[in-house]
Amino acid sequence: MTWLAGYRHPRHHGGQLLAAALQEAFAEPAPLWEGVRRIGDPLVVLPALFHALWAGRLAADLGAAMHERMPVWAQAAK
């Protein structure tokens, strides 16, 4: 997904608290929108989620069409 590369810049990271919240919300596979809304304002959370997907900290089937119900999960700690 070429557009996802737009979120590779560290400015989209969102900080340690948001990164930890993403890991917790998606510790088990969950629908994208459900996890985002659990964390907070989508305008703040979505860029950090996309950055985490780009960085490999979160995973999803990026070969499929992205939608609000697509499962997202945290990658296992390395």
Biopython code that builds the backbone (N, CA, C, O; Angstrom):
import numpy as np
from Bio.PDB.StructureBuilder import StructureBuilder

atoms = [
    (1, "MET", "N", (0.835, -1.179, 0.000)),
    (1, "MET", "CA", (0.000, 0.000, 0.000)),
    (1, "MET", "C", (0.882, 1.246, 0.000)),
    (1, "MET", "O", (1.477, 1.612, 1.014)),
    (2, "THR", "N", (0.945, 1.858, -1.119)),
    (2, "THR", "CA", (1.783, 3.034, -1.280)),
    (2, "THR", "C", (1.372, 4.155, -0.334)),
    (2, "THR", "O", (2.238, 4.829, 0.224)),
    (3, "TRP", "N", (0.083, 4.370, -0.142)),
    (3, "TRP", "CA", (-0.374, 5.469, 0.720)),
    (3, "TRP", "C", (0.087, 5.278, 2.158)),
    (3, "TRP", "O", (0.308, 6.258, 2.869)),
    (4, "LEU", "N", (0.237, 4.018, 2.601)),
    (4, "LEU", "CA", (0.664, 3.761, 3.975)),
    (4, "LEU", "C", (2.079, 4.296, 4.214)),
    (4, "LEU", "O", (2.423, 4.667, 5.337)),
    (5, "ALA", "N", (2.888, 4.335, 3.170)),
    (5, "ALA", "CA", (4.248, 4.867, 3.295)),
    (5, "ALA", "C", (4.242, 6.329, 3.727)),
    (5, "ALA", "O", (5.231, 6.812, 4.277)),
    (6, "GLY", "N", (3.155, 7.030, 3.488)),
    (6, "GLY", "CA", (3.043, 8.419, 3.929)),
    (6, "GLY", "C", (3.061, 8.570, 5.440)),
    (6, "GLY", "O", (3.256, 9.671, 5.953)),
    (7, "TYR", "N", (2.861, 7.474, 6.152)),
    (7, "TYR", "CA", (2.847, 7.498, 7.619)),
    (7, "TYR", "C", (4.150, 6.967, 8.215)),
    (7, "TYR", "O", (4.217, 6.725, 9.420)),
    (8, "ARG", "N", (5.180, 6.783, 7.399)),
    (8, "ARG", "CA", (6.444, 6.234, 7.903)),
    (8, "ARG", "C", (7.231, 7.240, 8.736)),
    (8, "ARG", "O", (8.060, 6.842, 9.555)),
    (9, "HIS", "N", (6.990, 8.526, 8.545)),
    (9, "HIS", "CA", (7.747, 9.551, 9.265)),
    (9, "HIS", "C", (7.461, 9.470, 10.762)),
    (9, "HIS", "O", (6.314, 9.273, 11.161)),
    (10, "PRO", "N", (8.495, 9.620, 11.594)),
    (10, "PRO", "CA", (8.321, 9.535, 13.052)),
    (10, "PRO", "C", (7.307, 10.518, 13.639)),
    (10, "PRO", "O", (6.807, 10.294, 14.741)),
    (11, "ARG", "N", (6.997, 11.595, 12.926)),
    (11, "ARG", "CA", (6.023, 12.555, 13.467)),
    (11, "ARG", "C", (4.648, 11.919, 13.655)),
    (11, "ARG", "O", (3.819, 12.451, 14.394)),
    (12, "HIS", "N", (4.396, 10.793, 12.999)),
    (12, "HIS", "CA", (3.109, 10.104, 13.122)),
    (12, "HIS", "C", (3.102, 9.080, 14.254)),
    (12, "HIS", "O", (2.075, 8.449, 14.503)),
    (13, "HIS", "N", (4.223, 8.907, 14.938)),
    (13, "HIS", "CA", (4.330, 7.903, 16.003)),
    (13, "HIS", "C", (3.284, 8.110, 17.085)),
    (13, "HIS", "O", (2.660, 7.151, 17.538)),
    (14, "GLY", "N", (3.088, 9.350, 17.500)),
    (14, "GLY", "CA", (2.071, 9.654, 18.497)),
    (14, "GLY", "C", (2.550, 9.625, 19.931)),
    (14, "GLY", "O", (1.792, 9.974, 20.836)),
    (15, "GLY", "N", (3.779, 9.222, 20.164)),
    (15, "GLY", "CA", (4.314, 9.185, 21.523)),
    (15, "GLY", "C", (4.171, 7.817, 22.175)),
    (15, "GLY", "O", (3.444, 6.948, 21.693)),
    (16, "GLN", "N", (4.884, 7.651, 23.281)),
    (16, "GLN", "CA", (4.929, 6.354, 23.962)),
    (16, "GLN", "C", (3.582, 5.933, 24.536)),
    (16, "GLN", "O", (3.234, 4.753, 24.485)),
    (17, "LEU", "N", (2.819, 6.875, 25.080)),
    (17, "LEU", "CA", (1.519, 6.511, 25.663)),
    (17, "LEU", "C", (0.559, 5.999, 24.593)),
    (17, "LEU", "O", (-0.141, 5.009, 24.804)),
    (18, "LEU", "N", (0.528, 6.667, 23.460)),
    (18, "LEU", "CA", (-0.353, 6.228, 22.381)),
    (18, "LEU", "C", (0.130, 4.901, 21.793)),
    (18, "LEU", "O", (-0.683, 4.033, 21.474)),
    (19, "ALA", "N", (1.433, 4.743, 21.650)),
    (19, "ALA", "CA", (1.974, 3.476, 21.150)),
    (19, "ALA", "C", (1.607, 2.324, 22.083)),
    (19, "ALA", "O", (1.243, 1.241, 21.626)),
    (20, "ALA", "N", (1.703, 2.560, 23.383)),
    (20, "ALA", "CA", (1.336, 1.527, 24.361)),
    (20, "ALA", "C", (-0.161, 1.233, 24.301)),
    (20, "ALA", "O", (-0.571, 0.078, 24.420)),
    (21, "ALA", "N", (-0.977, 2.265, 24.120)),
    (21, "ALA", "CA", (-2.428, 2.075, 24.022)),
    (21, "ALA", "C", (-2.785, 1.252, 22.784)),
    (21, "ALA", "O", (-3.688, 0.418, 22.837)),
    (22, "LEU", "N", (-2.091, 1.479, 21.683)),
    (22, "LEU", "CA", (-2.322, 0.690, 20.473)),
    (22, "LEU", "C", (-1.963, -0.774, 20.707)),
    (22, "LEU", "O", (-2.706, -1.672, 20.310)),
    (23, "GLN", "N", (-0.825, -1.011, 21.352)),
    (23, "GLN", "CA", (-0.418, -2.388, 21.641)),
    (23, "GLN", "C", (-1.447, -3.090, 22.520)),
    (23, "GLN", "O", (-1.762, -4.260, 22.303)),
    (24, "GLU", "N", (-1.964, -2.375, 23.505)),
    (24, "GLU", "CA", (-2.954, -2.957, 24.412)),
    (24, "GLU", "C", (-4.286, -3.202, 23.699)),
    (24, "GLU", "O", (-4.885, -4.267, 23.849)),
    (25, "ALA", "N", (-4.746, -2.223, 22.930)),
    (25, "ALA", "CA", (-6.040, -2.346, 22.246)),
    (25, "ALA", "C", (-6.043, -3.471, 21.221)),
    (25, "ALA", "O", (-7.077, -4.089, 20.970)),
    (26, "PHE", "N", (-4.877, -3.734, 20.627)),
    (26, "PHE", "CA", (-4.792, -4.753, 19.590)),
    (26, "PHE", "C", (-3.942, -5.949, 20.024)),
    (26, "PHE", "O", (-3.378, -6.649, 19.182)),
    (27, "ALA", "N", (-3.850, -6.183, 21.332)),
    (27, "ALA", "CA", (-3.121, -7.351, 21.839)),
    (27, "ALA", "C", (-3.729, -8.631, 21.268)),
    (27, "ALA", "O", (-3.017, -9.594, 20.985)),
    (28, "GLU", "N", (-5.023, -8.630, 21.105)),
    (28, "GLU", "CA", (-5.752, -9.692, 20.405)),
    (28, "GLU", "C", (-6.341, -9.048, 19.152)),
    (28, "GLU", "O", (-6.674, -7.863, 19.175)),
    (29, "PRO", "N", (-6.475, -9.798, 18.064)),
    (29, "PRO", "CA", (-7.057, -9.203, 16.861)),
    (29, "PRO", "C", (-8.403, -8.542, 17.155)),
    (29, "PRO", "O", (-9.269, -9.123, 17.811)),
    (30, "ALA", "N", (-8.555, -7.330, 16.661)),
    (30, "ALA", "CA", (-9.785, -6.563, 16.875)),
    (30, "ALA", "C", (-10.072, -5.744, 15.624)),
    (30, "ALA", "O", (-9.145, -5.372, 14.904)),
    (31, "PRO", "N", (-11.348, -5.457, 15.357)),
    (31, "PRO", "CA", (-11.667, -4.589, 14.220)),
    (31, "PRO", "C", (-11.003, -3.221, 14.381)),
    (31, "PRO", "O", (-10.986, -2.652, 15.473)),
    (32, "LEU", "N", (-10.464, -2.708, 13.292)),
    (32, "LEU", "CA", (-9.722, -1.447, 13.303)),
    (32, "LEU", "C", (-10.486, -0.349, 14.035)),
    (32, "LEU", "O", (-9.954, 0.262, 14.961)),
    (33, "TRP", "N", (-11.723, -0.094, 13.630)),
    (33, "TRP", "CA", (-12.464, 1.035, 14.195)),
    (33, "TRP", "C", (-12.775, 0.821, 15.669)),
    (33, "TRP", "O", (-12.759, 1.775, 16.447)),
    (34, "GLU", "N", (-13.059, -0.418, 16.066)),
    (34, "GLU", "CA", (-13.342, -0.708, 17.478)),
    (34, "GLU", "C", (-12.135, -0.360, 18.349)),
    (34, "GLU", "O", (-12.282, 0.279, 19.391)),
    (35, "GLY", "N", (-10.952, -0.777, 17.924)),
    (35, "GLY", "CA", (-9.739, -0.473, 18.683)),
    (35, "GLY", "C", (-9.428, 1.010, 18.716)),
    (35, "GLY", "O", (-9.033, 1.545, 19.752)),
    (36, "VAL", "N", (-9.605, 1.672, 17.584)),
    (36, "VAL", "CA", (-9.344, 3.115, 17.512)),
    (36, "VAL", "C", (-10.260, 3.865, 18.465)),
    (36, "VAL", "O", (-9.795, 4.718, 19.222)),
    (37, "ARG", "N", (-11.546, 3.565, 18.443)),
    (37, "ARG", "CA", (-12.509, 4.270, 19.304)),
    (37, "ARG", "C", (-12.269, 3.976, 20.780)),
    (37, "ARG", "O", (-12.543, 4.821, 21.633)),
    (38, "ARG", "N", (-11.761, 2.791, 21.086)),
    (38, "ARG", "CA", (-11.443, 2.442, 22.472)),
    (38, "ARG", "C", (-10.317, 3.331, 23.005)),
    (38, "ARG", "O", (-10.275, 3.640, 24.196)),
    (39, "ILE", "N", (-9.415, 3.736, 22.127)),
    (39, "ILE", "CA", (-8.256, 4.530, 22.549)),
    (39, "ILE", "C", (-8.598, 6.013, 22.668)),
    (39, "ILE", "O", (-8.216, 6.661, 23.643)),
    (40, "GLY", "N", (-9.312, 6.551, 21.685)),
    (40, "GLY", "CA", (-9.601, 7.986, 21.754)),
    (40, "GLY", "C", (-10.007, 8.577, 20.424)),
    (40, "GLY", "O", (-10.623, 7.907, 19.595)),
    (41, "ASP", "N", (-9.660, 9.834, 20.226)),
    (41, "ASP", "CA", (-10.039, 10.605, 19.046)),
    (41, "ASP", "C", (-9.411, 9.991, 17.789)),
    (41, "ASP", "O", (-8.186, 9.925, 17.686)),
    (42, "PRO", "N", (-10.230, 9.543, 16.838)),
    (42, "PRO", "CA", (-9.678, 8.948, 15.621)),
    (42, "PRO", "C", (-8.715, 9.856, 14.861)),
    (42, "PRO", "O", (-7.800, 9.361, 14.203)),
    (43, "LEU", "N", (-8.903, 11.181, 14.937)),
    (43, "LEU", "CA", (-7.984, 12.091, 14.243)),
    (43, "LEU", "C", (-6.576, 12.023, 14.821)),
    (43, "LEU", "O", (-5.605, 12.342, 14.133)),
    (44, "VAL", "N", (-6.460, 11.613, 16.074)),
    (44, "VAL", "CA", (-5.160, 11.455, 16.726)),
    (44, "VAL", "C", (-4.674, 10.014, 16.594)),
    (44, "VAL", "O", (-3.496, 9.770, 16.336)),
    (45, "VAL", "N", (-5.582, 9.069, 16.770)),
    (45, "VAL", "CA", (-5.208, 7.654, 16.842)),
    (45, "VAL", "C", (-4.886, 7.057, 15.474)),
    (45, "VAL", "O", (-3.924, 6.299, 15.352)),
    (46, "LEU", "N", (-5.665, 7.380, 14.445)),
    (46, "LEU", "CA", (-5.450, 6.754, 13.136)),
    (46, "LEU", "C", (-4.054, 6.987, 12.557)),
    (46, "LEU", "O", (-3.453, 6.028, 12.072)),
    (47, "PRO", "N", (-3.502, 8.208, 12.579)),
    (47, "PRO", "CA", (-2.133, 8.360, 12.064)),
    (47, "PRO", "C", (-1.121, 7.496, 12.824)),
    (47, "PRO", "O", (-0.199, 6.948, 12.220)),
    (48, "ALA", "N", (-1.288, 7.375, 14.132)),
    (48, "ALA", "CA", (-0.374, 6.541, 14.924)),
    (48, "ALA", "C", (-0.568, 5.066, 14.586)),
    (48, "ALA", "O", (0.404, 4.313, 14.529)),
    (49, "LEU", "N", (-1.807, 4.649, 14.361)),
    (49, "LEU", "CA", (-2.076, 3.265, 13.966)),
    (49, "LEU", "C", (-1.430, 2.971, 12.616)),
    (49, "LEU", "O", (-0.789, 1.933, 12.450)),
    (50, "PHE", "N", (-1.593, 3.879, 11.648)),
    (50, "PHE", "CA", (-0.995, 3.671, 10.332)),
    (50, "PHE", "C", (0.530, 3.646, 10.426)),
    (50, "PHE", "O", (1.178, 2.868, 9.725)),
    (51, "HIS", "N", (1.106, 4.484, 11.280)),
    (51, "HIS", "CA", (2.556, 4.465, 11.485)),
    (51, "HIS", "C", (2.983, 3.115, 12.069)),
    (51, "HIS", "O", (3.985, 2.541, 11.643)),
    (52, "ALA", "N", (2.221, 2.611, 13.045)),
    (52, "ALA", "CA", (2.549, 1.322, 13.662)),
    (52, "ALA", "C", (2.424, 0.180, 12.652)),
    (52, "ALA", "O", (3.207, -0.769, 12.695)),
    (53, "LEU", "N", (1.452, 0.261, 11.749)),
    (53, "LEU", "CA", (1.348, -0.744, 10.684)),
    (53, "LEU", "C", (2.572, -0.677, 9.776)),
    (53, "LEU", "O", (3.151, -1.708, 9.432)),
    (54, "TRP", "N", (2.963, 0.530, 9.388)),
    (54, "TRP", "CA", (4.135, 0.701, 8.524)),
    (54, "TRP", "C", (5.395, 0.165, 9.205)),
    (54, "TRP", "O", (6.221, -0.493, 8.573)),
    (55, "ALA", "N", (5.531, 0.454, 10.499)),
    (55, "ALA", "CA", (6.733, 0.064, 11.245)),
    (55, "ALA", "C", (6.727, -1.414, 11.637)),
    (55, "ALA", "O", (7.744, -1.932, 12.097)),
    (56, "GLY", "N", (5.599, -2.095, 11.460)),
    (56, "GLY", "CA", (5.535, -3.514, 11.795)),
    (56, "GLY", "C", (5.197, -3.805, 13.244)),
    (56, "GLY", "O", (5.277, -4.956, 13.673)),
    (57, "ARG", "N", (4.821, -2.787, 14.008)),
    (57, "ARG", "CA", (4.425, -3.023, 15.402)),
    (57, "ARG", "C", (2.989, -3.526, 15.488)),
    (57, "ARG", "O", (2.623, -4.220, 16.436)),
    (58, "LEU", "N", (2.180, -3.172, 14.494)),
    (58, "LEU", "CA", (0.840, -3.727, 14.341)),
    (58, "LEU", "C", (0.801, -4.422, 12.986)),
    (58, "LEU", "O", (1.594, -4.119, 12.094)),
    (59, "ALA", "N", (-0.132, -5.355, 12.847)),
    (59, "ALA", "CA", (-0.255, -6.087, 11.590)),
    (59, "ALA", "C", (-1.714, -6.158, 11.175)),
    (59, "ALA", "O", (-2.625, -6.056, 11.997)),
    (60, "ALA", "N", (-1.908, -6.336, 9.877)),
    (60, "ALA", "CA", (-3.230, -6.518, 9.281)),
    (60, "ALA", "C", (-2.994, -7.120, 7.903)),
    (60, "ALA", "O", (-1.867, -7.114, 7.406)),
    (61, "ASP", "N", (-4.032, -7.629, 7.296)),
    (61, "ASP", "CA", (-3.924, -8.154, 5.942)),
    (61, "ASP", "C", (-3.940, -6.969, 4.979)),
    (61, "ASP", "O", (-5.001, -6.532, 4.534)),
    (62, "LEU", "N", (-2.767, -6.463, 4.668)),
    (62, "LEU", "CA", (-2.670, -5.273, 3.823)),
    (62, "LEU", "C", (-2.874, -5.584, 2.347)),
    (62, "LEU", "O", (-2.906, -4.676, 1.516)),
    (63, "GLY", "N", (-3.011, -6.868, 2.021)),
    (63, "GLY", "CA", (-3.321, -7.248, 0.652)),
    (63, "GLY", "C", (-4.811, -7.150, 0.355)),
    (63, "GLY", "O", (-5.222, -7.178, -0.805)),
    (64, "ALA", "N", (-5.609, -7.037, 1.394)),
    (64, "ALA", "CA", (-7.061, -6.915, 1.251)),
    (64, "ALA", "C", (-7.448, -5.439, 1.314)),
    (64, "ALA", "O", (-6.651, -4.587, 1.708)),
    (65, "ALA", "N", (-8.667, -5.161, 0.923)),
    (65, "ALA", "CA", (-9.169, -3.785, 1.011)),
    (65, "ALA", "C", (-9.261, -3.368, 2.477)),
    (65, "ALA", "O", (-9.754, -4.123, 3.315)),
    (66, "MET", "N", (-8.787, -2.173, 2.776)),
    (66, "MET", "CA", (-8.836, -1.681, 4.152)),
    (66, "MET", "C", (-10.227, -1.121, 4.426)),
    (66, "MET", "O", (-10.784, -0.377, 3.618)),
    (67, "HIS", "N", (-10.777, -1.493, 5.579)),
    (67, "HIS", "CA", (-12.087, -0.997, 5.989)),
    (67, "HIS", "C", (-12.156, -0.996, 7.506)),
    (67, "HIS", "O", (-11.273, -1.535, 8.172)),
    (68, "GLU", "N", (-13.204, -0.391, 8.052)),
    (68, "GLU", "CA", (-13.284, -0.191, 9.505)),
    (68, "GLU", "C", (-13.400, -1.489, 10.293)),
    (68, "GLU", "O", (-13.120, -1.495, 11.491)),
    (69, "ARG", "N", (-13.802, -2.583, 9.664)),
    (69, "ARG", "CA", (-13.939, -3.858, 10.377)),
    (69, "ARG", "C", (-12.754, -4.792, 10.167)),
    (69, "ARG", "O", (-12.755, -5.907, 10.688)),
    (70, "MET", "N", (-11.740, -4.360, 9.414)),
    (70, "MET", "CA", (-10.607, -5.257, 9.165)),
    (70, "MET", "C", (-9.872, -5.560, 10.468)),
    (70, "MET", "O", (-9.633, -4.652, 11.264)),
    (71, "PRO", "N", (-9.513, -6.813, 10.695)),
    (71, "PRO", "CA", (-8.785, -7.165, 11.916)),
    (71, "PRO", "C", (-7.376, -6.568, 11.924)),
    (71, "PRO", "O", (-6.668, -6.587, 10.918)),
    (72, "VAL", "N", (-6.999, -6.049, 13.068)),
    (72, "VAL", "CA", (-5.651, -5.518, 13.310)),
    (72, "VAL", "C", (-5.162, -6.182, 14.582)),
    (72, "VAL", "O", (-5.947, -6.411, 15.503)),
    (73, "TRP", "N", (-3.869, -6.494, 14.647)),
    (73, "TRP", "CA", (-3.319, -7.127, 15.842)),
    (73, "TRP", "C", (-1.897, -6.656, 16.071)),
    (73, "TRP", "O", (-1.211, -6.208, 15.152)),
    (74, "ALA", "N", (-1.474, -6.768, 17.315)),
    (74, "ALA", "CA", (-0.107, -6.382, 17.687)),
    (74, "ALA", "C", (0.836, -7.514, 17.314)),
    (74, "ALA", "O", (0.518, -8.687, 17.507)),
    (75, "GLN", "N", (1.987, -7.159, 16.782)),
    (75, "GLN", "CA", (3.015, -8.149, 16.496)),
    (75, "GLN", "C", (3.618, -8.622, 17.812)),
    (75, "GLN", "O", (3.672, -7.868, 18.783)),
    (76, "ALA", "N", (4.065, -9.853, 17.840)),
    (76, "ALA", "CA", (4.710, -10.383, 19.042)),
    (76, "ALA", "C", (5.984, -9.598, 19.321)),
    (76, "ALA", "O", (6.694, -9.189, 18.403)),
    (77, "ALA", "N", (6.257, -9.398, 20.595)),
    (77, "ALA", "CA", (7.478, -8.674, 20.983)),
    (77, "ALA", "C", (8.689, -9.437, 20.483)),
    (77, "ALA", "O", (8.730, -10.667, 20.530)),
    (78, "LYS", "N", (9.675, -8.691, 20.003)),
    (78, "LYS", "CA", (10.893, -9.322, 19.470)),
    (78, "LYS", "C", (11.929, -9.488, 20.543)),
    (78, "LYS", "O", (13.016, -9.999, 20.278)),
]
sb = StructureBuilder()
sb.init_structure("model")
sb.init_model(0)
sb.init_chain("A")
sb.init_seg("    ")
for serial, (resi, resn, name, xyz) in enumerate(atoms, 1):
    if name == "N":
        sb.init_residue(resn, " ", resi, " ")
    sb.init_atom(name, np.array(xyz, "f"), 0.0, 1.0, " ", f" {name:<3s}", serial, name[0])
structure = sb.get_structure()
